[in-house]
Structures are given as structure tokens and as C-alpha cells.
């Protein structure tokens, strides 16, 4: 599997969370965010292992960013807090992203979420929460 295989499912799942108005991934990023609450899903780092007798294991660190307002205001922070449980539940409801990865789970090491507070998008400071998940892929690689 590849990012192009599982990313649409992850983005769609996040867009189905109650109260989310729009969900975007790397293939549909707007120049600015105009509709709130919305979600942006992007890979932020990853590792790859493989060998002649071992499968290829890819671990992708993905940030799911919930934006709740175009300014950092107390009311936008208040809107964000209930989404912590909703986003978590949506992740656990489809951990294989419809069979497109080995698993999609909250990051095992470190923080699962940061915020609510100021988060930047396209040069603007907006209000939101950043969630961190790990996507594991197991694939056959040609190693010579």
C-alpha cells in the first residue's frame, strides 16, 4: 500500500466526524480555510525498513489538524475540546482504513494531541487541535 491508497480513506473518515464541515488532504488543500470546523490531513514524517527476506515496513507519522476558527478565541477553543473524543473514536472505528493499511492508531510515543490553541495554516494563525497518528504499511519490496 502507499500513501495514495490509504490517505483518501483516512480523510473521508475524518470528514464523517459529526460537526466537521470539510476535510482536506494533500490532494485538495485550499489556499486558505474559510469553513470551520474543518480538518486537514498531512504526512509529517516516516520510516522505511526492508530486506531480501523481510517485508517492507513503512511507518508514517500523520498530523490530523482540526481547525475551529480563523482567530484564536476562547469560544473557538471551547468548540475544539469535544472533538478530542470524536476524533479518537473515529480513528478506532476503522484502524485498517478499510483494509488499506496494517493499522492507523494514535501515536504510541509522545502526544496524541496538542491544543486547543494557535495553529498555523498558509501563513495564518488559526485556532485548533493537532492530532498525531501512526500509519503502518506492510508491503512486498523488490530488493536486489
Number of C-alpha atoms within 10 A of each C-alpha: 15 12 14 11 13 19 22 18 17 24 21 15 17 25 20 14 18 11 13 18 13 19 23 20 18 14 11 9 14 12 9 11 19 11 14 18 22 21 27 23 24 18 18 11 11 13 10 11 12 16 13 11 9 12 16 18 18 22 19 19 20 22 22 25 22 28 30 28 23 21 18 17 14 12 12 21 21 13 17 21 15 10 19 18 10 14 20 17 12 17 21 14 11 16 18 20 23 12 13 21 21 19 21 24 18 21 17 10 8 8 12 17 18 15 16 22 20 21 21 11 16 11 9 13 15 22 28 31 24 23 21 22 22 22 25 21 22 18 16 14 15 10 11 5
